């Protein structure tokens, strides 16, 4: 049976930092939320973090949006998280699972979640990290555990068994915790994430453009590919 992206039981979050693109995605009914990060902001040429975030939030009030702290020490992470959380009821604060010195942010996550700050704990790649973060979030505000399945796959490991176990860990920790499949590499990842029961998947602009291909007739796709090769050969003026 051909998959239908509109019938998949998973929330698709648009991942990006281009304001116009974010507003466009927010208007689409199949986009349930949005995420961004400092790397995407740098690529988009953003220099005023607060101004950018508030402009986006002034236009998008009905879907969750994650904004990330950018400090490397715990007290400053906490201060930034507290401020970001005040920007809107739909704001989730992204906290990296460790800082650059590999020091876990678990205690900070526990404190913020307990204080009612909605969190998106990001850059997770191991089950030990999932366990620690889930326990820190347990009983706290609504939260997201972002496991970078795409990066795991980049190392030659199959992320699906790990994601299944991560889901079990999150479910055991409480209903307020959602599992997010981060860094997808292809549309198939949306189907895979939905099939194992992930709550959310982030999808980058290049993949979002391909959503219309989900369930496409493969015979038609084959013909279109042949037509493309023929057209390009003619355009090059090839002769033998």
Backbone as CSV, one residue per row, in Angstrom:
resi,resn,N_x,N_y,N_z,CA_x,CA_y,CA_z,C_x,C_y,C_z
1,UNK,0.845,-1.193,0.000,0.000,0.000,0.000,0.885,1.249,0.000
2,UNK,0.549,2.196,-0.848,1.340,3.414,-0.921,1.094,4.292,0.307
3,UNK,2.143,4.853,0.898,1.963,5.701,2.080,1.318,7.032,1.726
4,UNK,0.544,7.577,2.656,-0.093,8.882,2.504,0.356,9.741,3.669
5,UNK,1.139,10.792,3.377,1.739,11.589,4.453,0.676,12.255,5.316
6,UNK,-0.497,12.542,4.766,-1.546,13.200,5.539,-2.198,12.254,6.549
7,UNK,-1.990,10.952,6.384,-2.604,9.972,7.276,-1.616,9.375,8.270
8,UNK,-0.363,9.805,8.204,0.633,9.283,9.128,0.385,9.825,10.539
9,UNK,0.504,8.953,11.526,0.269,9.371,12.907,1.575,9.877,13.521
10,UNK,2.034,10.987,13.002,3.250,11.631,13.522,3.165,13.117,13.209
11,UNK,3.683,13.924,14.109,3.678,15.370,13.882,4.945,15.772,13.126
12,UNK,4.764,16.516,12.056,5.890,17.004,11.263,6.197,18.436,11.687
13,UNK,7.440,18.655,12.121,7.908,19.987,12.492,8.871,20.477,11.407
14,UNK,8.673,21.688,10.933,9.571,22.283,9.940,10.812,22.805,10.646
15,UNK,11.969,22.468,10.108,13.250,22.837,10.703,13.908,23.900,9.828
16,UNK,14.106,25.098,10.354,14.711,26.154,9.542,14.842,27.448,10.316
17,UNK,15.429,28.475,9.663,15.613,29.766,10.316,15.370,30.929,9.354
18,UNK,14.777,30.625,8.207,14.399,31.677,7.270,12.992,32.134,7.635
19,UNK,12.843,33.403,8.007,11.558,33.886,8.517,10.432,33.670,7.520
20,UNK,10.646,34.038,6.271,9.595,33.880,5.268,9.216,32.409,5.113
21,UNK,10.225,31.555,5.104,9.972,30.124,4.974,9.240,29.569,6.171
22,UNK,9.596,30.041,7.365,8.932,29.575,8.577,7.460,29.971,8.586
23,UNK,7.176,31.200,8.167,5.784,31.651,8.137,4.984,30.865,7.110
24,UNK,5.630,30.570,5.985,4.953,29.783,4.954,4.634,28.380,5.475
25,UNK,5.601,27.756,6.141,5.387,26.418,6.668,4.310,26.410,7.756
26,UNK,4.298,27.446,8.577,3.331,27.512,9.675,1.895,27.567,9.163
27,UNK,1.706,28.055,7.951,0.356,28.145,7.381,-0.143,26.800,6.845
28,UNK,0.757,25.840,6.690,0.371,24.549,6.125,-0.232,23.656,7.209
29,UNK,-1.397,23.092,6.939,-2.065,22.292,7.978,-1.301,21.051,8.408
30,UNK,-0.437,20.486,7.520,0.282,19.270,7.898,1.561,19.560,8.674
31,UNK,1.889,20.834,8.867,3.040,21.216,9.692,2.537,21.529,11.098
32,UNK,2.939,20.712,12.070,2.408,20.828,13.430,3.227,21.742,14.326
33,UNK,4.457,22.059,13.926,5.313,22.901,14.744,6.577,23.256,13.989
34,UNK,7.452,24.022,14.652,8.686,24.467,14.005,9.844,24.402,14.988
35,UNK,11.042,24.190,14.449,12.256,24.208,15.260,13.332,24.986,14.519
36,UNK,14.291,25.471,15.281,15.440,26.142,14.688,16.638,25.912,15.601
37,UNK,17.810,26.367,15.186,19.006,26.246,16.019,20.035,27.276,15.567
38,UNK,21.087,27.508,16.356,22.076,28.536,15.996,22.756,28.305,14.653
39,UNK,22.977,27.051,14.270,23.622,26.770,12.988,22.726,27.214,11.831
40,UNK,21.439,26.899,11.920,20.497,27.335,10.887,20.385,28.853,10.863
41,UNK,20.430,29.480,12.036,20.349,30.938,12.105,21.571,31.580,11.456
42,UNK,22.735,30.986,11.688,23.954,31.520,11.071,23.857,31.443,9.559
43,UNK,23.373,30.305,9.035,23.230,30.142,7.590,22.243,31.153,7.008
44,UNK,21.245,31.537,7.821,20.240,32.490,7.367,20.687,33.940,7.538
45,UNK,21.876,34.130,8.122,22.415,35.476,8.278,21.800,36.269,9.415
46,UNK,21.255,35.588,10.414,20.615,36.283,11.535,21.673,36.750,12.532
47,UNK,21.575,38.010,12.944,22.537,38.554,13.896,21.891,38.967,15.214
48,UNK,20.596,39.278,15.198,19.877,39.668,16.414,18.903,38.552,16.780
49,UNK,19.332,37.696,17.670,18.550,36.506,18.047,17.175,36.894,18.581
50,UNK,17.152,37.787,19.570,15.909,38.149,20.229,14.918,38.777,19.244
51,UNK,15.403,39.686,18.406,14.520,40.357,17.444,13.934,39.356,16.452
52,UNK,14.779,38.450,15.969,14.318,37.440,15.022,13.223,36.577,15.651
53,UNK,13.485,36.084,16.851,12.535,35.201,17.517,11.202,35.903,17.762
54,UNK,11.252,37.143,18.203,10.011,37.844,18.519,9.223,38.189,17.258
55,UNK,9.906,38.445,16.162,9.206,38.680,14.900,8.465,37.419,14.457
56,UNK,9.140,36.284,14.578,8.521,35.013,14.203,7.336,34.712,15.118
57,UNK,7.517,34.909,16.410,6.465,34.589,17.369,5.279,35.538,17.285
58,UNK,5.507,36.741,16.794,4.395,37.679,16.611,3.442,37.178,15.535
59,UNK,3.982,36.382,14.597,3.171,35.878,13.483,2.682,34.454,13.703
60,UNK,3.413,33.679,14.520,3.057,32.275,14.749,2.756,32.089,16.234
61,UNK,1.485,31.980,16.542,1.072,31.894,17.941,0.407,30.566,18.291
62,UNK,0.057,29.782,17.250,-0.757,28.597,17.503,-0.029,27.274,17.290
63,UNK,1.292,27.338,17.041,2.062,26.106,16.863,3.349,26.207,17.675
64,UNK,3.794,25.096,18.272,5.017,25.139,19.083,6.248,25.470,18.253
65,UNK,7.138,26.273,18.833,8.399,26.640,18.184,9.525,26.470,19.199
66,UNK,10.597,25.823,18.770,11.751,25.619,19.655,12.869,26.591,19.311
67,UNK,13.363,27.303,20.328,14.523,28.187,20.200,15.592,27.715,21.179
68,UNK,16.843,27.689,20.718,17.914,27.081,21.499,18.775,28.089,22.241
69,UNK,19.180,27.717,23.459,20.185,28.507,24.177,21.509,28.352,23.437
70,UNK,22.403,29.316,23.631,23.689,29.236,22.935,24.871,29.417,23.883
71,UNK,24.599,29.453,25.178,25.679,29.536,26.169,26.317,28.167,26.340
72,UNK,27.492,28.145,27.005,28.190,26.879,27.224,28.348,26.546,28.705
73,UNK,28.081,27.510,29.584,28.133,27.217,31.021,26.712,27.175,31.578
74,UNK,26.499,26.372,32.590,25.160,26.092,33.087,24.414,27.325,33.601
75,UNK,25.051,28.209,34.391,24.313,29.384,34.867,23.797,30.270,33.725
76,UNK,24.618,30.449,32.690,24.183,31.283,31.572,23.138,30.561,30.725
77,UNK,23.271,29.246,30.575,22.215,28.481,29.903,20.884,28.687,30.626
78,UNK,20.932,28.611,31.947,19.726,28.771,32.745,19.121,30.151,32.540
79,UNK,19.960,31.185,32.569,19.463,32.550,32.388,18.811,32.719,31.021
80,UNK,19.499,32.211,29.969,18.952,32.316,28.624,17.647,31.532,28.502
81,UNK,17.615,30.349,29.067,16.414,29.523,29.000,15.232,30.221,29.655
82,UNK,15.480,30.836,30.801,14.419,31.546,31.507,13.864,32.690,30.666
83,UNK,14.754,33.409,29.990,14.277,34.517,29.147,13.510,34.000,27.931
84,UNK,14.101,33.035,27.230,13.455,32.499,26.024,12.058,31.984,26.351
85,UNK,11.899,31.374,27.513,10.601,30.806,27.905,9.526,31.876,28.053
86,UNK,9.928,33.125,28.296,8.950,34.210,28.470,8.448,34.766,27.146
87,UNK,9.036,34.344,26.036,8.686,34.926,24.746,7.321,34.491,24.225
88,UNK,6.788,33.400,24.724,5.475,32.955,24.259,5.079,31.632,24.873
89,UNK,3.768,31.407,24.988,3.269,30.155,25.551,3.582,28.961,24.653
90,UNK,3.819,29.233,23.366,4.102,28.149,22.417,5.598,27.891,22.249
91,UNK,6.414,28.505,23.108,7.872,28.370,23.003,8.378,27.176,23.803
92,UNK,9.207,26.364,23.149,9.979,25.316,23.819,11.442,25.757,23.785
93,UNK,12.120,25.618,24.904,13.527,26.007,24.981,14.396,24.790,24.697
94,UNK,15.255,24.921,23.687,16.161,23.824,23.354,17.405,23.899,24.234
95,UNK,17.679,22.795,24.909,18.872,22.665,25.748,19.690,21.504,25.197
96,UNK,20.977,21.714,24.871,21.794,20.588,24.406,22.012,19.589,25.527
97,UNK,22.148,18.325,25.180,22.266,17.274,26.191,23.557,17.405,27.004
98,UNK,24.587,18.002,26.407,25.826,18.342,27.125,26.287,19.712,26.639
99,UNK,27.271,20.271,27.332,27.924,21.460,26.772,29.134,21.008,25.954
100,UNK,29.952,21.941,25.491,31.072,21.569,24.623,32.172,20.819,25.362
101,UNK,32.122,20.837,26.693,33.108,20.111,27.505,32.607,18.706,27.861
102,UNK,31.499,18.301,27.259,30.861,17.001,27.478,30.277,16.876,28.874
103,UNK,30.015,18.000,29.522,29.374,17.993,30.832,27.859,17.897,30.646
104,UNK,27.212,16.890,31.204,25.761,16.722,31.021,24.971,17.907,31.573
105,UNK,23.888,18.233,30.900,23.014,19.314,31.359,21.832,18.764,32.161
106,UNK,21.936,17.520,32.606,20.814,16.825,33.231,20.213,17.593,34.405
107,UNK,21.040,18.083,35.303,20.507,18.776,36.482,19.823,20.075,36.096
108,UNK,20.362,20.776,35.098,19.716,21.994,34.615,18.365,21.657,33.995
109,UNK,18.328,20.591,33.225,17.074,20.138,32.606,16.043,19.818,33.683
110,UNK,16.465,19.123,34.721,15.550,18.767,35.815,14.993,20.021,36.493
111,UNK,15.868,20.980,36.745,15.446,22.210,37.420,14.465,23.002,36.563
112,UNK,14.788,23.171,35.285,13.927,23.958,34.406,12.581,23.272,34.185
113,UNK,12.604,21.967,33.933,11.355,21.230,33.711,10.472,21.294,34.959
114,UNK,11.097,21.171,36.120,10.353,21.239,37.373,9.760,22.606,37.633
115,UNK,10.399,23.630,37.047,9.912,25.002,37.221,8.863,25.377,36.179
116,UNK,8.506,24.424,35.315,7.455,24.690,34.338,7.916,25.168,32.980
117,UNK,9.226,25.117,32.722,9.745,25.540,31.421,9.616,24.382,30.426
118,UNK,8.938,24.623,29.316,8.820,23.600,28.275,10.172,23.447,27.588
119,UNK,10.660,22.203,27.507,12.017,21.977,27.007,12.018,21.055,25.794
120,UNK,13.029,21.262,24.973,13.364,20.361,23.863,14.839,20.044,24.062
121,UNK,15.129,18.877,24.606,16.518,18.506,24.883,17.095,17.895,23.612
122,UNK,18.166,18.498,23.108,18.618,18.230,21.746,20.017,17.633,21.686
123,UNK,20.378,17.164,20.489,21.697,16.587,20.186,21.926,15.247,20.865
124,UNK,20.866,14.526,21.182,20.970,13.211,21.836,21.298,12.141,20.796
125,UNK,22.268,11.288,21.118,22.662,10.213,20.200,22.793,8.845,20.864
126,UNK,22.686,8.749,22.190,22.858,7.462,22.865,21.664,7.163,23.767
127,UNK,21.458,5.881,24.038,20.364,5.491,24.921,20.625,5.910,26.363
128,UNK,21.887,5.949,26.783,22.197,6.426,28.126,21.752,7.877,28.282
129,UNK,21.970,8.670,27.237,21.521,10.061,27.277,19.998,10.137,27.342
130,UNK,19.316,9.284,26.580,17.848,9.261,26.614,17.358,8.942,28.017
131,UNK,17.957,7.942,28.649,17.541,7.535,29.996,17.723,8.674,30.995
132,UNK,18.892,9.320,30.951,19.174,10.395,31.904,18.227,11.576,31.697
133,UNK,18.013,11.929,30.445,17.153,13.074,30.141,15.701,12.776,30.492
134,UNK,15.226,11.583,30.171,13.842,11.222,30.470,13.580,11.274,31.968
135,UNK,14.522,10.797,32.757,14.361,10.849,34.208,14.373,12.281,34.718
136,UNK,15.196,13.120,34.090,15.258,14.525,34.505,13.965,15.263,34.155
137,UNK,13.328,14.860,33.075,12.098,15.521,32.624,10.852,14.979,33.318
138,UNK,10.961,13.821,33.907,9.814,13.117,34.492,9.070,13.996,35.499
139,UNK,7.771,14.126,35.291,6.952,14.901,36.212,7.006,16.399,35.992
140,UNK,7.744,16.839,34.984,7.880,18.269,34.731,6.956,18.771,33.647
141,UNK,7.301,19.912,33.087,6.504,20.543,32.038,6.531,19.697,30.769
142,UNK,5.596,19.923,29.843,5.646,19.233,28.548,7.026,19.388,27.918
143,UNK,7.539,18.293,27.355,8.913,18.326,26.873,9.107,17.412,25.675
144,UNK,10.232,17.616,25.009,10.597,16.847,23.818,12.006,16.306,23.985
145,UNK,12.184,15.041,23.648,13.501,14.406,23.651,13.905,14.215,22.190
146,UNK,14.887,14.980,21.734,15.295,14.963,20.329,16.494,14.051,20.130
147,UNK,16.248,12.899,19.491,17.311,11.942,19.209,17.699,12.078,17.740
148,UNK,18.987,12.279,17.489,19.459,12.573,16.130,19.681,11.285,15.343
149,UNK,18.548,10.699,14.948,18.569,9.421,14.235,19.369,9.502,12.944
150,UNK,19.277,10.639,12.249,20.018,10.794,10.999,21.518,10.763,11.204
151,UNK,21.990,11.386,12.255,23.425,11.361,12.546,23.863,9.968,12.980
152,UNK,23.000,9.277,13.704,23.300,7.896,14.077,23.474,7.060,12.813
153,UNK,22.563,7.238,11.845,22.644,6.509,10.576,23.907,6.871,9.808
154,UNK,24.363,8.121,9.936,25.586,8.554,9.249,26.810,7.776,9.703
155,UNK,26.736,7.157,10.883,27.878,6.382,11.392,27.819,4.916,10.958
156,UNK,26.819,4.581,10.139,26.680,3.207,9.681,25.835,2.341,10.583
157,UNK,25.211,2.944,11.598,24.348,2.207,12.520,22.886,2.368,12.112
158,UNK,22.115,1.312,12.274,20.682,1.363,12.026,20.026,2.079,13.210
159,UNK,19.396,3.237,12.998,18.828,3.972,14.123,17.499,3.411,14.636
160,UNK,16.857,2.556,13.870,15.506,2.124,14.230,15.465,1.361,15.561
161,UNK,16.340,0.363,15.806,16.305,-0.298,17.124,16.525,0.672,18.274
162,UNK,17.442,1.611,18.078,17.705,2.599,19.131,16.488,3.485,19.356
163,UNK,15.828,3.902,18.267,14.660,4.772,18.399,13.497,4.040,19.067
164,UNK,13.347,2.754,18.780,12.301,1.962,19.434,12.535,1.903,20.944
165,UNK,13.783,1.681,21.333,14.108,1.624,22.759,13.941,3.001,23.398
166,UNK,14.341,4.041,22.667,14.182,5.408,23.177,12.708,5.723,23.424
167,UNK,11.850,5.249,22.537,10.419,5.475,22.703,9.910,4.790,23.963
168,UNK,10.358,3.563,24.211,9.945,2.834,25.415,10.374,3.584,26.675
169,UNK,11.582,4.120,26.647,12.102,4.861,27.799,11.260,6.112,28.050
170,UNK,10.951,6.838,26.980,10.165,8.073,27.117,8.756,7.769,27.603
171,UNK,8.148,6.712,27.072,6.789,6.356,27.483,6.756,5.987,28.967
172,UNK,7.772,5.284,29.418,7.824,4.875,30.824,7.995,6.069,31.757
173,UNK,8.596,7.141,31.226,8.859,8.318,32.063,7.649,9.235,32.191
174,UNK,6.652,9.081,31.331,5.445,9.900,31.476,4.895,10.441,30.178
175,UNK,3.601,10.753,30.204,2.899,11.216,29.005,3.314,12.610,28.556
176,UNK,3.957,13.365,29.422,4.333,14.739,29.054,5.590,14.789,28.186
177,UNK,6.235,13.626,27.976,7.484,13.571,27.227,7.227,13.000,25.832
178,UNK,7.630,13.733,24.805,7.480,13.284,23.428,8.852,12.976,22.826
179,UNK,8.894,11.947,21.989,10.134,11.582,21.309,10.151,12.174,19.911
180,UNK,11.252,12.825,19.579,11.413,13.464,18.275,12.548,12.794,17.507
181,UNK,12.261,12.399,16.263,13.272,11.859,15.332,13.906,13.053,14.646
182,UNK,15.156,13.343,14.968,15.841,14.517,14.423,16.802,14.135,13.306
183,UNK,17.143,15.105,12.495,18.099,15.006,11.389,17.754,13.912,10.377
184,UNK,16.520,13.882,9.863,16.187,12.893,8.832,17.018,13.135,7.581
185,UNK,17.284,12.064,6.848,18.096,12.159,5.640,17.290,11.951,4.363
186,UNK,16.096,11.354,4.490,15.262,11.068,3.322,13.816,10.942,3.761
187,UNK,12.895,11.027,2.783,11.476,10.951,3.111,11.104,9.640,3.787
188,UNK,11.814,8.573,3.452,11.537,7.283,4.075,11.603,7.375,5.592
189,UNK,12.447,8.263,6.113,12.572,8.401,7.559,11.259,8.835,8.204
190,UNK,10.440,9.620,7.488,9.139,10.019,8.031,8.263,8.786,8.218
191,UNK,8.257,7.910,7.217,7.464,6.682,7.295,7.983,5.799,8.428
192,UNK,9.314,5.666,8.517,9.908,4.825,9.558,9.590,5.357,10.956
193,UNK,9.716,6.671,11.125,9.449,7.271,12.431,7.997,7.078,12.833
194,UNK,7.096,7.223,11.873,5.674,7.038,12.162,5.370,5.593,12.509
195,UNK,5.977,4.664,11.786,5.692,3.242,12.003,6.120,2.759,13.376
196,UNK,7.214,3.307,13.912,7.649,2.845,15.232,6.979,3.626,16.367
197,UNK,6.231,4.688,16.020,5.462,5.400,17.037,6.067,6.679,17.556
198,UNK,7.103,7.202,16.893,7.657,8.493,17.312,6.562,9.560,17.299
199,UNK,6.649,10.499,18.198,5.645,11.553,18.275,5.854,12.634,17.228
200,UNK,7.129,12.963,16.969,7.473,14.110,16.116,8.659,13.750,15.238
201,UNK,8.720,14.347,14.055,9.934,14.307,13.241,10.181,15.713,12.705
202,UNK,11.419,16.165,12.780,11.770,17.442,12.167,12.111,17.192,10.703
203,UNK,11.661,18.094,9.844,11.893,17.938,8.415,12.466,19.231,7.864
204,UNK,13.594,19.131,7.185,14.280,20.296,6.640,13.595,20.777,5.362
205,UNK,13.844,22.025,4.943,13.184,22.575,3.749,13.360,21.727,2.495
206,UNK,14.553,21.150,2.287,14.767,20.354,1.078,13.888,19.103,1.079
207,UNK,13.692,18.505,2.252,12.818,17.336,2.329,11.346,17.724,2.277
208,UNK,11.012,18.870,2.845,9.625,19.327,2.802,9.148,19.513,1.366
209,UNK,10.065,19.933,0.499,9.711,20.123,-0.900,9.360,18.803,-1.583
210,UNK,9.816,17.696,-1.002,9.590,16.382,-1.599,8.365,15.667,-1.035
211,UNK,7.644,16.289,-0.116,6.523,15.607,0.517,5.483,15.145,-0.489
212,UNK,5.349,15.881,-1.586,4.366,15.502,-2.604,4.725,14.174,-3.269
213,UNK,5.967,13.717,-3.095,6.379,12.449,-3.696,5.914,11.231,-2.894
214,UNK,5.514,11.447,-1.649,5.110,10.314,-0.826,3.905,9.611,-1.461
215,UNK,4.056,8.323,-1.729,2.998,7.542,-2.338,2.904,7.665,-3.844
216,UNK,3.840,8.380,-4.458,3.805,8.574,-5.911,3.893,7.232,-6.638
217,UNK,3.159,7.099,-7.750,3.202,5.883,-8.559,4.624,5.682,-9.095
218,UNK,5.223,4.519,-8.831,6.613,4.285,-9.217,6.778,4.143,-10.721
219,UNK,5.743,3.651,-11.417,5.812,3.589,-12.871,5.877,4.982,-13.479
220,UNK,5.077,5.891,-12.937,5.121,7.282,-13.408,6.473,7.904,-13.101
221,UNK,7.009,7.575,-11.917,8.304,8.137,-11.523,9.399,7.648,-12.476
222,UNK,9.318,6.389,-12.870,10.276,5.826,-13.821,10.213,6.561,-15.157
223,UNK,8.992,6.767,-15.655,8.828,7.445,-16.938,9.351,8.875,-16.874
224,UNK,9.062,9.582,-15.789,9.526,10.962,-15.650,11.056,11.021,-15.629
225,UNK,11.673,9.998,-15.049,13.136,9.946,-15.009,13.708,9.763,-16.414
226,UNK,13.108,8.869,-17.187,13.540,8.655,-18.573,13.365,9.937,-19.387
227,UNK,12.230,10.602,-19.193,11.967,11.847,-19.920,12.981,12.921,-19.554
228,UNK,13.376,12.973,-18.283,14.372,13.945,-17.849,15.712,13.696,-18.526
229,UNK,16.151,12.418,-18.548,17.422,12.086,-19.203,17.387,12.461,-20.681
230,UNK,16.274,12.148,-21.361,16.144,12.437,-22.787,16.186,13.943,-23.045
231,UNK,15.443,14.699,-22.230,15.395,16.146,-22.395,16.770,16.775,-22.187
232,UNK,17.496,16.317,-21.174,18.800,16.887,-20.880,19.829,16.518,-21.945
233,UNK,19.725,15.304,-22.502,20.624,14.911,-23.585,20.401,15.793,-24.811
234,UNK,19.137,16.083,-25.098,18.825,16.960,-26.234,19.346,18.374,-25.984
235,UNK,19.171,18.851,-24.754,19.616,20.210,-24.428,21.131,20.352,-24.563
236,UNK,21.861,19.258,-24.338,23.322,19.287,-24.473,23.764,19.169,-25.925
237,UNK,22.841,18.774,-26.814,23.182,18.636,-28.220,24.119,17.465,-28.488
238,UNK,24.010,16.421,-27.693,24.887,15.276,-27.858,24.701,14.618,-29.236
239,UNK,25.837,14.186,-29.800,25.822,13.445,-31.076,26.879,12.363,-31.015
240,UNK,26.590,11.229,-31.634,27.559,10.143,-31.709,27.713,9.725,-33.169
